[in-house]
Structure formats: C-alpha cells, structure tokens
Amino acid sequence: MPELQLRHATNADLNDLVRLENRCFSEDRISRRSFRRFLEMPRDRLIVASLGEQLVGYCLVLMNAATRLARIYSIAVSPTARGRGAGEKLVREAEREAVEAGRIVMRLEVREDNGPAIALYKRLGYRQFGTLRDYYEDHGNALRFERRILFYEPSRKFPAVPYYPQTTEFSCGPAALIMAMAALDEQQPMTTLEELKLWREATTIFMLAGHGGCGPHGLALAAWHRGFNASAWISKEGALFKDTVRNEDKKRVLELVHEGFLHDIGLTGIDLHHDPLTLEGMETALLEGRIPVILISTWQLNRSRVPHWVTVCAIDDQFVYLHDPEIDVEAGDTVADKQYLPIDRRIFDKMSRYGSLQPLQATVIVGPKRTG
C-alpha cells in the first residue's frame, strides 16, 4: 500500500476536494467557490494528503493578518484512509507551516460530540479554552482548542534562564526576580520561602485591592542585598501606584515607603535612571549577561489591567521571549506555556507600558554578583 503524502493543494485538486467534503460532511460544507477562493489566498494554507493518486484528506489553515494566530478552519480524512494517522500528520504539517509563517498559537473548533477528534487534539497537546454555542448549522456547539506552536530555541547569545512559578497571586515580582538571579547564580534559592522574603522586602504596601505589590525600587534593592549588581529604569519620579488607591492615608504611606526606598538606594551602588529602558537597551543587557525584569500590562494577554512582573530571557528580530511566572491552572496553563513566551515586538512595546494617561515603564536589570 502506498505511503501517505502531504503537499499544498492546487487548482487541479478542486474536484477531489469537493468530493471529499461531500463524503465527510452532511452539513457546514465548504463550497466549490470557497475552496477556489482559499486556493487563491496566498496567506492561508490548504494542505492535502494523498495515497498514490487518491486524495484522502485535507487541512485548511487560516492565517490572521492582524495577529500571530493561525486557525485550522476545517480538516477532513476519507473513511478509507482512517487508521493511518492522516489526521495527526495533517495537523502537524499545519503547525509546521504556521510556524514558518511566524504564527505563535494554533486554534481550532470541534463539535462537542466528536469524541475521536477531541481525543486526538488533546493527545497532540491542545487545550480547551472556550465553547461556542449554536455554532453549527444543526445548532450544535463547538469546543474551542488551542496550542502554542512556536517555541524559543536556546542560543548561546543569551544566558539560560531557569523557570520559577509564583506561588501566590501577589508575588509575581519576587518570582520574576528569582528567575533573573538564578540565571546568574546557580546557588540562588528558588523556593517559596525566598519568594516571600523578597516580597516582604520589595512590596509597596498598597496597590489596587488585596496584598501590596512590588515596585522596581524594592526589587532592585532586594537583588543588591543578595550580592548582585542592579540598576533600575523608571519613567516616573515620585511614589509609584498612588493613583491605584483613593485613601489619603494610604497615599501618604506609599510616599513614605518610596522615601525609604530612595534613602536605602542612596547607600548602595544601584544605578537609578528616570528614563524608560528601550528594547535595544534590554537586548544589550542580555548580550552582556544581565537579565531584565520588567513591569507589564497584561491587557494584551488576558484583558487584565493589573500590573505584572515578568523576566525577559531573549530577543530576536520578531519576538521578545518572556518567562511569565503566573500559571493559571484553572484555565489549563502549564509551565511550558509560560516559558520563553514569544511576544511580537510591536505588542511588547504596548505591554511594557502600564497605565493609560501617563504610562509607567519600569525595568530592573540584574547583573552578575559583585566581587570583593
């Protein structure tokens, strides 16, 4: 029996594609006209599987022009070819094509009663992130799945950064700092106890609701007190996050904490800059063996307006790669999802500004341990 072959569809496949569509689906069929349009769309991919001269499967992948998302719009395998791994091979080829096109995440929809397809996608590493009600012509529901497909390939240009997930909802700053310090010193503790010690040292006391968050001054001091060189680049002077609290007494506490941080920084060799650090500056720091820890707005990631600390691990022509210490287990996040997370450079520029009226940009650069 001939081996399964994958290739790009051509106009000569049009009749076979329509026949396969009609054989595999009774509703929600792609029309001949639509197939022809997809064949003529250079941004999208229509991959076919064949056994000898017989076309036995296809996978249609749409590439969103405005984002780094790809989407498997439709996939079909002839009943005569099932059991030969055609579905898996089509999905893997679709992912490879999407990665070559610079896409980060692959998404797809599948009928909620299609057990075999759901099992396949889960086995291939896809996770459900939503449900579309009344999605199909017969009013059936669709489950939405996605998988990150682009991963950073380690380079000797930049230090290897180990990953550490935050263990509380308020300690992203300490977790991000732990990763930066551990990249420079293999003896650096990566424990919950160290995480909480750092939070106690670096917290600004008040920020939004709940526990206080950590600011750049405190994180830079915490790194310095552990023997690391450190610098801070902050686009604003004065106490940070005052606009997140309304109570005047709390505002005064923030000011006093800030004054204390400035006094303590004055007793160290920490370089304090009241300017934002450019992306080029971050790349230079990485090339010199220093690790940036930056404050971001996660609105671009999860529509949250809470400030969040992450560790910058690498930069290339397309992406900034982050270690994000927050893992949302309930949403299906895994450690792999948050390591070397690729962020489009244009998106990163927006993410690295917290607030709307006068955006705050804050970066702490952790350098090698001091000698002497």
Buried (B, 14 or more C-beta within 10 A) or exposed (E): EEEBEBEEBEEEBBEBBBEBBEEBEEEEBBEEEBBBEBBEEEEBBBBBBBBEEEBBBBBBBBBEEEEBBBBBBBBBBBEEBEEBBBBBBBBBBBBBBBBEBBBBBBBBBBBBEBEEBBEBBEEBBBBBEEEEEEBBEEEBBBBBBBBBBBBBEEEEEBBEBBBBBBBEEBBBBBBBBBBBBBBBBEEBBBEBEBBBBBBEBBBBBBBBEEBBBBBBBBBBBBBBEBBBBBBBBBBBEEBBBBEBBEEEEBBEBBEEBBEEBBEBBEEEEBBBBEEBBBBEBBBBBBEEEBBBBBBBBBBBBEEEEBBBBBBBBBBBEBBBBBBBBBBEEEEBBEEEBBBBBBBBBEBBEBBBBBBEEEBBBBBBBBBBBEEE
